[in-house]
């Protein structure tokens, strides 16, 4: 019997049975306890030695690449900064909470910097520890950490992951196999659609957040502008609905050309000059390797990340379906739409999201490039527009949450977008 899988299934039944009688829950829980009883003496020993040596357990969110990457990296940054770090001798033991893991290369690399044990050994220990009062001190709950860097740690600490010499050689050869000469910069493009979840996360209706999807063809103007400047652009994706309709020789549709692999998903994200993304799980790969990211068509507005120096963002346009007029930033806030995280919230409140135009996408991409290579020429009122945007948004978020969501504002909103949409800030 696969004990780990059995425990997972039974725990899900318990959690979903909130409306059922206690006797039913006990009936379900007994088989879990039976299969985990061997862990009881281990838990008791761990509790006994706790005053002199603390053992902690954590389940890495291995089912989704975004959380597998960012949540784990932010935990390590916090540990480096002595945040939530025990004031005694301790050891942290981890396991992959879901199998198979979403990316085998990332799993291999996390094993180099974390102590990762088989889930079949640790999950029963974690379960029994949870049954005995006082066990929370032994739990590393990475799953509760949002992918937000509250303390601006990503700018303060280097990435915790590195490639071996053999992996560096392999990655360079694969880049050459794509037609990218050594030393030539490339940019990654990652545009969300619903293909991956429909294929790899079946049994659940994921349409609740299809408001985040974008049309890949709207990015052609931007990627061909980069390609005309001599940069290669690699369109990412493990599974996509359609290819990008560009025949430019420096635009590579890695998502459909048969060259995609777990290894290259990580290698490309770590080596790109910067990444263009709509806010998906994969863009946390360049993020944890400290690569710059241009976020376009990003929604909801409350989710905009401001904690990393190398973020530039623009969001989709919010329209009132009845009046056909675009909402200003303050209109969005006053309507309560900052936090809409489900497609039906926009629909039921009479809102329509419209994608950024190809020109808006190109503008923010070129802004990112020029900032990186040192040719960006700011306008005299750019900083005033930036300040106004972030003040309005930050005050709205403080009112919603009764606290600031992030540390110091380090990111930027698209300069040309603000210049061309000054009324949006009124």
Long-range contacts (C-beta under 8 A, 24 or more apart in sequence): 1-35, 2-120, 3-35, 3-36, 3-120, 3-123, 3-124, 4-99, 4-119, 4-120, 4-123, 6-31, 6-32, 6-35, 7-32, 7-35, 7-36, 7-123, 7-124, 7-127, 8-123, 11-127, 32-127, 33-128, 33-131, 35-124, 36-124, 36-125, 36-127, 36-128, 37-128, 38-124, 39-124, 39-125, 39-127, 39-128, 40-128, 42-125, 42-128, 43-125, 43-128, 43-129, 43-132, 43-135, 46-125, 46-129, 46-138, 47-132, 47-134, 47-135, 50-137, 50-138, 52-88, 52-89, 53-88, 53-89, 53-90, 53-91, 54-86, 54-88, 54-89, 54-90, 54-91, 54-137, 54-138, 55-90, 55-91, 55-93, 55-138, 56-86, 56-90, 56-91, 56-92, 56-93, 56-137, 56-138, 56-139, 56-140, 57-92, 57-93, 57-94, 57-95, 57-122, 57-125, 57-126, 57-129, 57-138, 57-139, 57-140, 58-92, 58-93, 58-94, 58-95, 58-139, 58-140, 58-141, 58-142, 59-94, 59-95, 59-96, 59-97, 59-119, 59-122, 59-123, 59-126, 59-142, 59-143, 60-94, 60-95, 60-96, 60-97, 60-110, 60-114, 60-116, 60-142, 61-97, 61-98, 61-142, 61-143, 62-96, 62-97, 62-98, 62-99, 62-101, 62-102, 62-107, 63-97, 63-98, 63-101, 63-102, 63-201, 64-102, 64-281, 65-102, 65-103, 65-106, 65-265, 65-281, 65-282, 65-284, 65-285, 66-147, 66-280, 66-281, 66-282, 66-283, 66-284, 67-143, 67-147, 67-281, 67-284, 68-101, 68-102, 68-103, 68-106, 68-110, 69-106, 69-281, 69-284, 69-285, 69-287, 69-288, 70-147, 70-284, 70-287, 70-288, 71-142, 71-143, 71-145, 71-147, 72-110, 72-114, 72-142, 73-154, 73-159, 73-160, 73-161, 73-284, 73-287, 73-288, 74-145, 74-147, 74-149, 74-153, 74-154, 75-140, 75-142, 75-145, 76-113, 76-114, 76-160, 77-149, 77-153, 77-154, 77-156, 77-157, 77-160, 78-151, 78-153, 80-153, 80-157, 81-151, 81-153, 81-156, 81-157, 83-151, 91-115, 92-140, 93-117, 93-122, 94-122, 94-140, 95-119, 95-121, 95-122, 95-123, 97-143, 103-262, 103-265, 103-266, 104-262, 105-262, 105-263, 105-265, 105-266, 105-267, 106-262, 106-266, 106-285, 109-161, 109-162, 109-163, 109-266, 110-161, 112-161, 112-162, 113-160, 113-161, 147-284, 148-305, 148-307, 148-405, 148-406, 149-305, 149-307, 149-308, 149-406, 149-407, 150-307, 150-405, 150-406, 150-407, 151-407, 152-307, 152-308, 152-406, 152-407, 152-408, 152-410, 154-287, 154-288, 154-290, 154-307, 154-308, 155-307, 155-308, 155-309, 155-410, 158-290, 159-288, 159-289, 159-290, 160-288, 161-270, 161-288, 161-289, 163-267, 163-270, 167-263, 167-267, 170-263, 171-263, 171-264, 171-267, 171-271, 174-259, 174-263, 174-264, 174-267, 175-271, 177-259, 178-232, 178-234, 178-252, 178-254, 178-259, 179-232, 179-249, 179-252, 180-232, 180-252, 184-230, 184-231, 184-232, 185-231, 185-232, 185-273, 186-231, 186-232, 186-233, 186-234, 186-268, 186-271, 186-272, 186-273, 187-223, 187-226, 187-231, 187-232, 187-233, 187-234, 187-272, 187-273, 187-274, 187-275, 187-276, 188-233, 188-234, 188-236, 188-268, 188-269, 188-272, 188-274, 188-275, 188-276, 188-277, 188-286, 189-219, 189-223, 189-233, 189-234, 189-235, 189-236, 189-244, 189-275, 189-276, 189-277, 190-235, 190-236, 190-237, 190-275, 190-276, 190-277, 190-278, 190-280, 190-282, 190-283, 191-215, 191-216, 191-219, 191-235, 191-237, 191-277, 191-278, 192-278, 192-279, 192-280, 193-240, 193-241, 194-241, 195-237, 195-239, 195-240, 195-241, 196-237, 196-238, 196-239, 196-240, 199-239, 200-238, 200-239, 207-343, 208-342, 208-343, 208-344, 209-341, 209-342, 209-343, 210-343, 211-299, 211-340, 211-342, 211-343, 211-346, 211-353, 212-278, 212-279, 212-280, 212-297, 212-299, 213-278, 214-278, 214-296, 214-297, 214-355, 215-355, 216-240, 216-241, 216-242, 216-243, 216-244, 217-244, 217-245, 218-355, 218-356, 218-357, 218-358, 218-361, 219-244, 219-276, 219-358, 219-361, 220-244, 220-245, 220-246, 220-358, 221-358, 221-359, 221-361, 221-362, 222-276, 222-358, 222-361, 222-362, 222-365, 222-366, 223-248, 223-251, 223-276, 223-365, 224-248, 224-251, 225-362, 225-365, 225-366, 226-365, 226-369, 227-251, 229-369, 231-273, 231-369, 234-268, 234-272, 236-265, 236-268, 236-269, 236-282, 237-282, 238-265, 273-369, 273-372, 274-310, 274-368, 274-369, 274-372, 276-361, 276-365, 276-368, 279-303, 292-368, 292-372, 294-364, 294-365, 294-367, 294-368, 296-356, 296-360, 296-361, 296-364, 296-365, 297-355, 297-356, 297-361, 299-340, 299-353, 300-337, 300-338, 300-339, 300-340, 300-341, 301-329, 301-332, 301-337, 301-338, 301-393, 302-338, 302-339, 302-397, 302-400, 304-393, 304-411, 304-413, 305-406, 305-411, 306-390, 306-406, 306-409, 306-410, 306-411, 307-406, 307-407, 307-408, 307-409, 307-410, 307-411, 308-410, 308-411, 309-410, 309-411, 310-411, 311-410, 311-411, 311-412, 312-364, 312-367, 312-368, 312-371, 312-411, 312-412, 312-413, 312-414, 313-364, 313-411, 313-412, 313-413, 313-414, 314-356, 314-360, 314-364, 314-413, 314-414, 314-417, 315-356, 316-353, 316-354, 316-355, 316-356, 317-353, 317-354, 317-355, 317-356, 318-351, 318-352, 318-353, 319-351, 319-352, 319-353, 319-354, 320-350, 320-351, 320-352, 321-350, 321-351, 321-352, 322-350, 326-424, 327-351, 328-423, 328-424, 328-425, 328-426, 329-389, 329-392, 329-393, 329-424, 329-425, 330-392, 330-426, 333-392, 333-396, 338-396, 338-397, 338-400, 339-400, 360-414, 360-416, 360-417, 363-414, 363-416, 363-417, 364-414, 364-416, 364-417, 367-414, 367-415, 367-416, 378-415, 379-415, 379-419, 381-419, 382-415, 382-418, 382-419, 385-415, 385-418, 385-419, 385-422, 385-425, 386-412, 386-413, 386-415, 386-418, 388-425, 389-413, 389-418, 389-425, 392-425
